[in-house]
């Protein structure tokens, strides 16, 4: 599969996409040269694009050559350009790189380059040419003004959305990169949302990519697009949850819904890219924020049980292992938070069997959180240790970590309430579940989840009386509900 470009960053004016990584492209180490030395200064200034040293004349000439070649191909053979000469590809890649400059992007917009590129895309039978054209537009969209202008071109937007059904991975990557950039701009996002929902093939095209591609970079960008669409438009998410195979669905006999497609891509990415896996878990978590999403997972034929097994493997085998330092929780919170949230929803709906390893992982998460809190400074008055105070401020404002802890407590509380005695007996025999781990779990459970804590102490009194006595003494918890409430008051 072909290599791909760097995707846009969140800072739109600093976004970049390099065209030089394509295996069929010449090495690129500089942009086009300014006009030859010796020309009069006024001529140079007139020919320069904005404050850059790029030549207007060179850019005119390159785009004109492109139009001529495409037109000639159509007139002579009745079909679009199928092959791109090495020379023209080299020059178009320079335009691609130049479009990373704000002045160049604005000039291309003024020069009606989007309409030119739209015409080329419509007539092109050359995947590399289509990729370059979309890549140029993608770089232009990284700047607010040009993004707004591009988004107002209804014909261009319609063609770009249809390109999600293309079979060329590099073209798909550049298309998704452009779409993510545009739907991330509040001024134009509603227009794109409406157009994407109106195009009935969009959902099936994205599902097909998630099920069939092994390209990590492409899957990452598709996941970002789906996640952004779900986050911005609940109506679109609900409509895709009920999506049925259309006549144009390329594999409607094996049609899979959006939930199973997201899961399949997540499974593919588990060992390849934790960053991409995080995006997919967040998208799946967004699905569970609406009734339709939960029903899609837990209904007959849904992938809820498969998702449960996958999440248990990720949490129990990949994250927060015995012996990991407390700081690992900060590193892995972005994956753990949506994973535990999904497990909580699925457990409430599916009532699946609970494994020892899952309970151990939840206990370990709460222990690591407690250890991290204890390592923070005391916050004495007059402290001049700015670095430590900064750590405290960051911890206090760490919403994601707090959500993770709250979800872990909620899930553990639910599990402990109904956990059989034999499972608890096996838990206390686990070598890595130290007394400190049990105590930290209780610290997080109390006082909001007193019922679960009391149920555990009651069972521990039978299977591990020594540990039960330690917990009773440390947290003033009794086997009698009324007495416990009195002592905690």
C-alpha positions as CSV (number, residue, x, y, z in Angstrom):
1,X,0.0,0.0,0.0
2,X,1.2,3.5,-0.9
3,X,2.9,5.8,1.6
4,X,1.0,8.9,2.8
5,X,1.4,12.5,3.8
6,X,1.5,14.0,7.3
7,X,-1.9,15.1,8.4
8,X,-3.0,18.6,9.4
9,X,-2.3,19.6,13.0
10,X,-4.8,21.3,15.2
11,X,-3.2,24.7,14.7
12,X,-4.5,25.6,11.3
13,X,-1.9,28.1,10.3
14,X,0.8,25.7,11.0
15,X,-0.7,22.7,9.3
16,X,1.4,20.8,6.8
17,X,1.1,18.0,4.3
18,X,4.2,16.9,2.4
19,X,3.8,15.5,-1.1
20,X,7.3,14.1,-1.3
21,X,6.7,10.9,0.5
22,X,4.9,9.2,-2.4
23,X,7.0,6.4,-3.8
24,X,6.6,7.5,-7.3
25,X,7.5,11.1,-6.7
26,X,11.0,12.7,-7.1
27,X,12.8,13.8,-4.0
28,X,11.6,17.2,-2.9
29,X,13.9,19.3,-0.8
30,X,12.9,22.9,-1.7
31,X,10.0,24.9,-3.2
32,X,10.1,26.6,-6.6
33,X,12.8,29.2,-7.0
34,X,12.0,32.8,-7.1
35,X,12.5,34.7,-10.5
36,X,16.1,34.6,-11.8
37,X,18.6,36.9,-10.1
38,X,19.3,40.1,-12.1
39,X,15.7,40.9,-12.8
40,X,14.6,44.3,-11.7
41,X,13.4,44.5,-8.2
42,X,10.0,45.9,-9.1
43,X,9.4,43.0,-11.5
44,X,10.3,40.5,-8.8
45,X,7.9,42.2,-6.3
46,X,5.1,42.2,-8.9
47,X,5.7,38.5,-9.7
48,X,5.9,37.4,-6.0
49,X,3.0,35.8,-4.3
50,X,2.2,38.0,-1.2
51,X,5.3,38.2,1.0
52,X,6.7,34.9,-0.4
53,X,9.4,34.4,-3.0
54,X,7.1,32.1,-5.0
55,X,6.4,33.1,-8.6
56,X,2.9,33.9,-9.8
57,X,4.0,33.3,-13.4
58,X,5.4,29.9,-12.6
59,X,2.2,28.9,-10.8
60,X,0.1,30.2,-13.7
61,X,2.2,28.2,-16.1
62,X,1.9,25.0,-14.1
63,X,-1.8,25.1,-13.8
64,X,-2.2,26.1,-17.4
65,X,-0.1,23.1,-18.5
66,X,-2.3,20.8,-16.3
67,X,-5.5,22.2,-17.9
68,X,-4.0,21.8,-21.4
69,X,-2.9,18.2,-20.8
70,X,-6.2,17.1,-19.4
71,X,-8.2,18.9,-22.2
72,X,-5.9,17.4,-24.9
73,X,-6.3,13.9,-23.5
74,X,-10.1,14.2,-23.4
75,X,-10.3,15.6,-27.0
76,X,-8.0,13.0,-28.4
77,X,-9.0,9.9,-26.6
78,X,-12.4,10.8,-25.2
79,X,-11.4,10.0,-21.7
80,X,-9.5,11.6,-18.8
81,X,-5.8,11.7,-18.1
82,X,-4.6,8.2,-17.1
83,X,-0.9,8.8,-16.7
84,X,1.1,11.7,-15.2
85,X,4.4,12.6,-16.7
86,X,7.3,12.8,-14.2
87,X,7.9,16.4,-15.0
88,X,4.3,17.5,-14.4
89,X,4.0,15.4,-11.3
90,X,7.1,17.1,-9.9
91,X,5.7,20.6,-10.6
92,X,2.3,19.7,-9.2
93,X,3.9,18.4,-6.0
94,X,5.7,21.8,-5.7
95,X,2.3,23.4,-5.9
96,X,1.1,21.0,-3.2
97,X,4.0,22.0,-0.9
98,X,3.5,25.7,-1.7
99,X,-0.2,25.5,-0.7
100,X,1.1,25.1,2.9
101,X,1.8,28.9,2.8
102,X,-1.1,31.1,3.7
103,X,-0.4,33.7,1.0
104,X,-0.1,31.0,-1.6
105,X,-3.4,29.4,-0.4
106,X,-5.1,32.7,-0.7
107,X,-3.7,33.4,-4.1
108,X,-4.8,30.0,-5.4
109,X,-8.2,30.7,-4.1
110,X,-8.3,34.1,-6.0
111,X,-6.9,32.4,-9.1
112,X,-10.0,30.0,-9.0
113,X,-7.6,27.0,-8.5
114,X,-10.4,25.0,-6.7
115,X,-12.6,25.1,-9.8
116,X,-9.6,24.1,-11.9
117,X,-8.8,21.2,-9.6
118,X,-12.4,20.2,-9.5
119,X,-12.5,19.9,-13.2
120,X,-9.3,17.9,-13.2
121,X,-10.6,15.5,-10.5
122,X,-13.8,15.0,-12.5
123,X,-11.9,14.1,-15.7
124,X,-8.9,12.3,-14.2
125,X,-8.4,8.5,-14.4
126,X,-5.0,8.8,-12.8
127,X,-5.1,8.1,-9.0
128,X,-1.9,10.0,-8.4
129,X,-3.2,13.1,-10.1
130,X,-6.4,12.9,-8.1
131,X,-4.5,12.5,-4.9
132,X,-2.3,15.5,-5.6
133,X,-5.3,17.7,-6.5
134,X,-7.1,16.8,-3.2
135,X,-3.9,17.2,-1.3
136,X,-3.5,20.8,-2.6
137,X,-7.1,21.5,-1.6
138,X,-6.4,19.9,1.8
139,X,-3.5,22.3,2.4
140,X,-5.6,25.2,1.4
141,X,-8.4,24.2,3.8
142,X,-6.0,24.5,6.7
143,X,-6.5,28.3,6.7
144,X,-9.7,29.7,7.9
145,X,-10.6,32.1,5.0
146,X,-9.7,29.6,2.2
147,X,-11.6,26.9,4.1
148,X,-14.7,29.0,4.2
149,X,-14.4,29.8,0.5
150,X,-13.9,26.1,-0.4
151,X,-16.8,25.0,1.7
152,X,-19.1,27.4,-0.1
153,X,-18.4,25.6,-3.4
154,X,-21.2,23.1,-3.3
155,X,-20.1,21.2,-6.4
156,X,-16.6,20.8,-5.1
157,X,-17.8,19.6,-1.7
158,X,-20.1,17.0,-3.3
159,X,-17.3,15.6,-5.4
160,X,-15.0,15.4,-2.3
161,X,-17.6,13.5,-0.3
162,X,-18.1,11.1,-3.2
163,X,-14.4,10.4,-3.3
164,X,-14.8,8.5,0.0
165,X,-15.9,5.7,-2.3
166,X,-12.6,5.8,-4.2
167,X,-10.5,2.7,-4.2
168,X,-7.1,4.4,-4.0
169,X,-5.8,4.6,-0.4
170,X,-3.6,7.7,-0.9
171,X,-6.6,9.6,-2.4
172,X,-8.8,8.4,0.5
173,X,-6.3,9.6,3.0
174,X,-6.1,13.1,1.5
175,X,-9.9,13.2,1.2
176,X,-10.4,12.3,4.9
177,X,-7.7,14.7,5.9
178,X,-9.5,17.6,4.1
179,X,-12.9,16.6,5.5
180,X,-11.6,16.4,9.1
181,X,-10.0,19.9,8.7
182,X,-13.3,21.4,7.4
183,X,-15.6,19.8,9.9
184,X,-13.3,21.0,12.6
185,X,-14.0,24.6,11.6
186,X,-17.1,25.9,13.5
187,X,-18.0,28.4,10.7
188,X,-18.4,25.7,8.0
189,X,-19.0,22.5,10.0
190,X,-22.8,22.7,9.7
191,X,-22.7,22.9,5.9
192,X,-20.4,19.8,5.7
193,X,-22.6,17.9,8.2
194,X,-25.7,18.5,6.1
195,X,-24.0,17.5,2.8
196,X,-22.4,14.4,4.3
197,X,-25.8,13.2,5.7
198,X,-27.5,13.9,2.4
199,X,-25.0,11.7,0.5
200,X,-26.5,8.2,1.3
201,X,-23.3,6.3,0.4
202,X,-21.1,8.1,3.0
203,X,-21.7,5.8,5.9
204,X,-21.3,2.6,3.8
205,X,-18.1,4.0,2.2
206,X,-16.6,4.7,5.6
207,X,-17.6,1.3,7.0
208,X,-16.0,-0.4,4.0
209,X,-12.7,1.4,4.6
210,X,-12.8,0.5,8.4
211,X,-13.5,-3.2,7.6
212,X,-11.1,-3.6,4.7
213,X,-8.1,-1.4,5.1
214,X,-4.9,-2.3,7.0
215,X,-3.3,1.1,6.5
216,X,-2.9,2.6,10.0
217,X,-2.7,6.2,8.8
218,X,-5.8,5.9,6.7
219,X,-7.7,4.1,9.5
220,X,-6.6,6.8,11.9
221,X,-7.9,9.6,9.7
222,X,-11.2,7.8,9.0
223,X,-11.6,7.3,12.8
224,X,-11.0,11.0,13.4
225,X,-13.6,11.9,10.8
226,X,-16.3,9.5,12.2
227,X,-15.5,10.6,15.8
228,X,-15.8,14.3,14.9
229,X,-19.0,13.8,13.0
230,X,-20.6,11.9,15.9
231,X,-19.4,14.5,18.4
232,X,-20.8,17.4,16.3
233,X,-24.1,16.0,15.1
234,X,-26.1,13.6,17.2
235,X,-28.8,13.4,14.5
236,X,-26.2,12.1,12.0
237,X,-25.0,9.6,14.5
238,X,-28.5,8.3,15.1
239,X,-29.2,8.1,11.3
240,X,-26.1,6.1,10.8
241,X,-27.0,3.7,13.6
242,X,-30.1,2.7,11.7
243,X,-28.3,2.7,8.3
244,X,-29.4,-0.1,6.0
245,X,-27.4,-1.3,2.9
246,X,-28.2,0.8,-0.1
247,X,-28.4,-0.3,-3.8
248,X,-25.0,1.3,-4.3
249,X,-23.4,-0.5,-1.3
250,X,-20.5,-2.4,-2.8
251,X,-20.9,-5.4,-0.5
252,X,-24.5,-5.2,0.7
253,X,-24.6,-9.0,1.0
254,X,-22.1,-8.7,3.8
255,X,-23.2,-5.3,5.0
256,X,-22.1,-4.4,8.6
257,X,-23.3,-1.6,10.7
258,X,-21.3,1.3,11.9
259,X,-20.7,-0.2,15.4
260,X,-19.2,-3.5,14.1
261,X,-17.1,-1.6,11.6
262,X,-15.7,0.7,14.3
263,X,-14.9,-2.4,16.4
264,X,-13.2,-4.2,13.5
265,X,-11.0,-1.2,12.8
266,X,-10.2,-1.0,16.6
267,X,-9.2,-4.6,16.6
268,X,-6.9,-4.0,13.6
269,X,-5.3,-1.0,15.4
270,X,-4.9,-2.5,18.9
271,X,-1.2,-3.5,18.4
272,X,-0.5,-1.0,15.7
273,X,-1.3,2.4,17.1
274,X,-2.6,3.2,20.6
275,X,-3.3,6.8,19.4
276,X,-5.6,5.5,16.7
277,X,-7.2,3.0,19.0
278,X,-8.1,5.8,21.4
279,X,-10.0,7.6,18.6
280,X,-12.1,4.5,17.8
281,X,-12.9,3.8,21.5
282,X,-14.0,7.4,21.9
283,X,-16.3,7.1,18.8
284,X,-17.7,3.9,20.2
285,X,-18.3,5.6,23.6
286,X,-20.2,8.4,21.8
287,X,-22.5,5.8,20.3
288,X,-23.5,4.7,23.9
289,X,-24.6,8.2,24.8
290,X,-27.8,7.7,22.8
291,X,-30.4,4.9,23.3
292,X,-30.1,3.8,19.7
293,X,-26.4,3.2,20.1
294,X,-26.8,1.0,23.2
295,X,-29.5,-1.0,21.5
296,X,-27.3,-1.4,18.4
297,X,-24.7,-3.0,20.6
298,X,-26.8,-5.2,22.9
299,X,-29.6,-6.3,20.6
300,X,-29.6,-9.7,18.9
301,X,-27.0,-9.7,16.2
302,X,-25.2,-6.7,17.8
303,X,-21.5,-6.8,18.5
304,X,-21.8,-5.9,22.2
305,X,-20.4,-9.2,23.5
306,X,-17.5,-9.1,21.0
307,X,-16.8,-5.5,22.1
308,X,-16.9,-6.6,25.8
309,X,-14.3,-9.3,25.2
310,X,-12.1,-6.9,23.2
311,X,-12.2,-4.2,25.8
312,X,-11.4,-6.7,28.6
313,X,-8.4,-7.8,26.6
314,X,-7.2,-4.2,26.1
315,X,-7.7,-3.2,29.8
316,X,-6.4,-6.4,31.3
317,X,-3.6,-7.3,29.0
318,X,-2.3,-4.1,27.5
319,X,-2.8,-1.5,30.3
320,X,-1.9,-1.0,33.9
321,X,0.0,-4.2,34.5
322,X,1.3,-5.4,37.9
323,X,4.5,-3.6,38.8
324,X,3.8,-0.5,36.6
325,X,4.7,2.8,38.2
326,X,1.8,5.1,39.3
327,X,2.6,7.6,36.5
328,X,1.5,5.0,33.9
329,X,-2.1,6.0,34.7
330,X,-1.4,9.4,33.3
331,X,0.1,7.9,30.1
332,X,-2.8,5.5,29.6
333,X,-5.8,7.5,30.8
334,X,-6.9,8.4,27.3
335,X,-7.3,4.8,26.4
336,X,-8.6,3.6,29.8
337,X,-11.3,6.3,30.2
338,X,-13.4,5.3,27.1
339,X,-12.7,1.6,27.6
340,X,-13.9,1.6,31.2
341,X,-16.9,3.8,30.3
342,X,-17.9,1.3,27.6
343,X,-17.4,-1.7,29.9
344,X,-19.7,0.0,32.4
345,X,-22.5,0.5,29.8
346,X,-22.1,-3.0,28.5
347,X,-22.1,-4.7,31.9
348,X,-25.3,-2.9,32.8
349,X,-27.0,-4.1,29.6
350,X,-25.5,-7.5,28.9
351,X,-24.9,-8.8,32.5
352,X,-21.8,-10.6,31.2
353,X,-19.6,-12.8,33.3
354,X,-16.9,-11.0,35.2
355,X,-13.3,-12.2,35.0
356,X,-10.9,-12.0,37.8
357,X,-8.5,-10.1,35.6
358,X,-11.0,-7.3,35.1
359,X,-11.6,-6.8,38.8
360,X,-7.9,-6.9,39.4
361,X,-7.4,-4.2,36.7
362,X,-10.1,-1.9,38.2
363,X,-8.5,-2.3,41.7
364,X,-5.1,-1.5,40.2
365,X,-6.5,1.7,38.5
366,X,-7.8,3.0,41.8
367,X,-4.6,2.1,43.6
368,X,-2.4,3.9,41.0
369,X,-4.7,6.9,41.3
370,X,-4.4,6.9,45.1
371,X,-0.6,6.6,44.8
372,X,-0.4,9.6,42.4
373,X,-2.5,11.7,44.7
374,X,-0.3,10.9,47.7
375,X,2.8,11.9,45.7
376,X,1.5,15.4,45.2
377,X,2.8,18.2,47.4
378,X,1.0,19.1,50.7
379,X,0.1,22.5,49.4
380,X,1.5,24.3,52.4
381,X,1.0,28.1,52.5
382,X,3.8,30.0,51.1
383,X,5.2,27.2,49.0
384,X,7.6,28.5,46.4
385,X,7.9,25.2,44.5
386,X,6.3,26.3,41.3
387,X,6.9,23.0,39.6
388,X,5.1,21.0,42.3
389,X,2.3,23.5,42.4
390,X,2.0,23.2,38.6
391,X,1.6,19.4,39.0
392,X,-1.1,19.9,41.6
393,X,-3.0,22.4,39.3
394,X,-2.7,20.0,36.4
395,X,-4.1,17.1,38.5
396,X,-7.0,19.3,39.8
397,X,-7.9,20.2,36.3
398,X,-7.4,16.8,34.8
399,X,-11.0,16.0,33.8
400,X,-10.2,13.0,31.8
401,X,-8.5,11.3,34.8
402,X,-11.3,12.2,37.1
403,X,-13.8,10.7,34.6
404,X,-11.7,7.5,34.5
405,X,-11.6,7.2,38.3
406,X,-15.4,7.8,38.6
407,X,-16.2,5.2,35.9
408,X,-13.8,2.7,37.5
409,X,-15.4,3.2,40.9
410,X,-18.9,2.9,39.4
411,X,-18.1,-0.3,37.5
412,X,-16.3,-1.8,40.5
413,X,-19.1,-0.9,42.8
414,X,-21.6,-2.6,40.5
415,X,-19.5,-5.7,40.1
416,X,-18.7,-6.1,43.9
417,X,-22.4,-5.9,44.8
418,X,-23.1,-9.1,42.9
419,X,-19.7,-10.8,42.9
420,X,-20.0,-14.5,44.1
421,X,-18.1,-15.6,47.2
422,X,-15.9,-18.0,45.3
423,X,-14.7,-15.2,43.0
424,X,-13.8,-13.0,46.0
425,X,-12.0,-15.9,47.5
426,X,-9.9,-16.2,44.4
427,X,-9.2,-12.5,44.3
428,X,-7.7,-12.4,47.8
429,X,-5.3,-15.2,46.7
430,X,-3.9,-13.0,43.9
431,X,-0.3,-12.3,44.7
432,X,-0.3,-8.8,43.1
433,X,-3.4,-7.6,45.0
434,X,-1.6,-6.3,48.1
435,X,-3.2,-5.0,51.2
436,X,-2.5,-1.4,50.0
437,X,-4.4,-2.1,46.8
438,X,-7.5,-3.2,48.7
439,X,-7.3,-0.2,51.0
440,X,-7.0,2.3,48.2
441,X,-10.0,0.7,46.5
442,X,-12.0,1.2,49.7
443,X,-10.8,4.8,49.9
444,X,-12.3,5.5,46.5
445,X,-15.5,3.5,47.1
446,X,-16.4,5.3,50.3
447,X,-18.7,6.9,51.2
448,X,-20.8,7.1,48.0
449,X,-20.8,3.3,47.4
450,X,-21.2,2.1,51.0
451,X,-23.4,-0.8,49.9
452,X,-20.8,-2.3,47.7
453,X,-18.1,-1.8,50.3
454,X,-20.1,-3.4,53.0
455,X,-21.0,-6.3,50.8
456,X,-17.3,-6.9,50.1
457,X,-16.4,-6.6,53.8
458,X,-19.1,-9.1,54.7
459,X,-17.8,-11.6,52.2
460,X,-14.2,-11.0,53.2
461,X,-15.1,-11.7,56.8
462,X,-15.8,-15.3,55.7
463,X,-13.0,-15.9,53.2
464,X,-10.2,-13.5,54.6
465,X,-11.0,-12.3,58.1
466,X,-7.7,-10.6,58.6
467,X,-8.1,-8.3,55.6
468,X,-11.7,-7.7,56.6
469,X,-10.7,-6.6,60.1
470,X,-8.0,-4.2,58.6
471,X,-10.6,-2.6,56.4
472,X,-13.2,-2.3,59.1
473,X,-10.7,-0.6,61.4
474,X,-9.2,1.7,58.8
475,X,-12.5,2.9,57.4
476,X,-14.8,2.4,60.3
477,X,-17.0,0.1,58.3
478,X,-19.3,-2.4,59.9
479,X,-21.1,-5.5,58.8
480,X,-24.3,-3.8,59.9
481,X,-25.7,-1.2,57.4
482,X,-27.2,1.2,60.0
483,X,-24.0,1.1,62.2
484,X,-21.8,1.9,59.2
485,X,-23.9,4.9,58.3
486,X,-23.7,6.1,61.9
487,X,-19.9,5.8,62.1
488,X,-19.4,7.6,58.8
489,X,-21.7,10.5,59.7
